[in-house]
Amino acid sequence: MPDFDIQYIIKRTSDQFGSEVATSAVRRLVENGFLEQYIDEHGEFRFALTEKGTAVAKELDENPAITIWFEEKNKDDENENYEKD
């Protein structure tokens, strides 16, 4: 996956939850070592998968059944009201 900015994540997840949730999720991925944050040559914050994040992405790719669990968990969480932008 190429490097990306926070707007990419907000746009990709806007139908599921608001920008505050997306921003918080990215922050936690950085804190847990799945993403690294850096500033590009234009002074913009960018994110990239770390080695740990790449390994997890590969595992999800190779074992799609894991994503089914996440989808089911998401359905369980739908009762919680995430505010959309």
N, C-alpha and C positions, 0 to 999 in steps of 0.2 A: 504494500500500500504506500502510495506517495505521501509525503508530508502534507499536512493540512492546517487550516486555521480554525478557530472556534466557530466562525460563521458557517463553515461546512457542516459541522456537527449540529448546530442549531437548525440549519435548513433541513438536514436529513432526518431530524427527529421532531420537527415542529408539529407533525400530525399526531404525535404521541404525548408530548409534554412541552412545557414552556422553556424559554431560554435559561431561566434560573436553574432548572433541574439539569439541563444539558451542561451548563457551565460547572455546576457542582460535581457532576459525574466525571467530567474531564479532569477537574482538580483532584478527585480521588484516584483516578487512574494514574496521574502523575505521582501523587503521594505514595501509591503502592507499587511504583516501578514498572508499570505497563506502558507508559508514555513518557517521553522526555519533552520538555518545553525549552525552546530557544528563541532567540531574536534573529530574524533573517537580515539580509543586507539592506532592506528597506525599513528596518526598525519595527517590523510586525512580529507579533508572537506567533510561533508556529509549533506544531506538535509532530512527533514521529514515534512510531513503535520502537520500544527498546527490544533487546534480545528476549527478555521475559515476555513482553507483549507479542512478539513475533511467534514465540513458541506456543502461546495460548491460541493465537489466531490459527496457527497450523493445526493444532489439536481440534479446534472447532470445525475446521475445514474437513479434516479426516474423519471426524466422528459427529456427523450432523445430528445424531440422536441427542447430543448434549443440548443443542439449540432448541429442540422440542421441549426439554425441561424448562428452559428459560421462557419459551412462549407460554407454557402452561402456568408458570409462576407469574408471568405478566398478566394473564387472565385473572388469576387470583387477586392480583393487586389492583385490578380495574375498579374495585369498589372504593379505593382511595382516590380522591379527587385531586389530580395534578392540574394546576392552573396552566392553561395554554396562553400563549401571547396573543 
